[in-house]
Amino acid sequence: MYNRNKVFAAACIGLFLFGMTLITLGSILPSLTTKFESEGLNAGILVAILPIGIMLGSLVFGPIVDRYGYKMLLIISVLISAISLEGLAFTKTLSLLYICIFLIGLGGGIINGGTSALVADISSDHKGASLSLLGVFFGIGALGMPLLLGLLSEHFEFTTILAAVGMFMILPVIYFILLKFPDPKQAQGFPLKEGIKLVKQPALLLTGFFLFFQSGVESLVNNWTTSFLQAELSITNEKALYALSFQVVGLTIARLLLGTILKKFSSFVVLIISLLMVVAGNALLYLTDSYSISIAALIITGMGLAGGFPIILGYVGQLYANLSGTAFSIALVIALIGNTIINYSFGWIAKNYHIGYLPAGVIICILCMILVLFAIRRKIAGQVKF
């Protein structure tokens, strides 16, 4: 029999590592550009490879954990991430650099989906609250890597720091090896027909469509806010990045609070209020020309974005408990497709019109999410605890 608290701790460690590795590329991109400038590094290709790896990892983890369980897949995915960081640290060729970035995405996609499905499986009640608490560790990891690089870069090369982080990741692997995980849900073989039928489930498609917009909004905020602030407030890139970090702080704090809030209040009401907070934050961002107010707007936006993934994935975990890994895979792949489409679409708008439309784009996506959320509620009423 597994120990729930120890398994939950393992999931938190995994998502912490995912947060660190996911943010690594953005943190070291300037250094990589300098290092491989003579080799003809294409930063656009580099950035595009990461989400491809994440999408593939998100696609494959579900059927594997349903059939074979979580233990070996989490061990392998963390090892992939660790080896990839070592590769980034020591590679001298572009081809190996691209491979390492892809593998970081692959390992990260498996860790992200696998830890979320694992927490949903071991949480009999309040799945959304447990997933919110899990999400806190992603925020800590995402904030930790830039901070670590910033603090140590004056004393060490970024390659040395990356290599040390990669070695550190061996410790969680040892913990995973020694730990007892839940047994596979489909140990006698994966029911292929039932898995294929999930793709046709309206409730799963609706939840995935909500995450389509959720992931897209998060992508817009993370990828375009610094450019928006520089253009609208005429501030430096450093100040814009500093302001954006407050969005992550807001998201992390809100997920920490959601763990308690969702045990006392309706998850549907909490999610509606959260989405309205994103609308308010972006309206404020659009109307203000003050740097300090922009920071406040980003904190509000981050707090509003905190509930989407944990609450909706909590619904998925309740609806499809017997094939939760596969159901999570489907939902997360739909989310990543939304991330790509919405981010690319706004890139076209910013290039051909103006980046000042960013808050309006976010608000339009949020309004779509509210409509989808009401459709989800109608579809799964009586099947899921709201």
Salt bridges, closest charged atoms under 4 A:
ASP66 OD1 - LYS185 NZ 3.18
ASP121 OD2 - LYS185 NZ 2.78
ASP183 OD1 - LYS180 NZ 3.37
GLU232 OE2 - HIS354 ND1 3.77
